[in-house]
Amino acid sequence: MRLKGLLDKWHLNSLKINVKFLEAEFTPCDKDKDAAWALYVELLTRVTTQTLDDCEGNEECALDSVYSIFPTTRSILKEYGRECVHFTKIAIVVLNQVVRPFTAKWHKAKMDGTFELYKSEFRKDLRELQPKLLCYTSMLSDIAEVEDLTGIEKD
């Protein structure tokens, strides 16, 4: 399979990736699969992919959980090393193009003390981010060759 096919399958085809990478054969090795599994578990068990009703949770904790994808991914990349090329290509693009715009916007508001004023907008943005991260999480299950449990709690 080509990387483009994998991104299309999981509705992540809006990511901007070098055409050469998109046309490259996508054949993950065991380290890619292990790294995908490690991040899959993290994302599947966070607010990144779980519904946060308006009367539940805490916005700052939710922001911290989304932000924690960065150090978690970095740690996984370091642990599985240079052989983990396919996972790395996808993870870096998702971090920089999907997660970073969200965290940059809300981190600034948190730091300048205006975050409390925009809780409903934060929740709206989180609800818009979650489907993208659900697709990413599903794609990770595919790479890891495990059952996709992203919809296990839905009706």
C-alpha positions, 0 to 999 in steps of 0.5 A: 500500500502507498502512504496516500492510500492509507491516509485516504482510507482514514480520511487524513488526506488533507494533510500536506505531505511531500508528494514523494512520500505520498507515493512511497510504498508503505510497509511498516516494520515491527518497530513501526507497528509497536510505536503505532500500538503505543500511541494508539493506546495513549490516544484511545484513552484520552479526551483526544478521542473521548466525548467531553460533555459540556457539563463534564470535565475541566477545560485546562485538563483537557488542553493538557491532555491534548498537549501531552500528545507531543511529549508522548509521541517524542518519547515513543519516537526515541524509544523505537528509534531510527528504524521506525520510519513510517510511523515517524513520517505520519506522527510528525505531520499529524503533530505539526498540522493537526495538533499544534494549531489547536494547542498553540491557540489555546496555550496562548489563551491559557498563558495570557489569562484569557482561557477562562473567558473562552471555555465554550469556544475551546470545547467547540474547537475540541469537538472539531479536533476529535474526529481528526484524532479519531481517524488518526487513532484508527489509522494507528490501529491499522498500522499496529495490526490490532482491532480498531476500538475507537467506536467501541463505546458508540451506540 
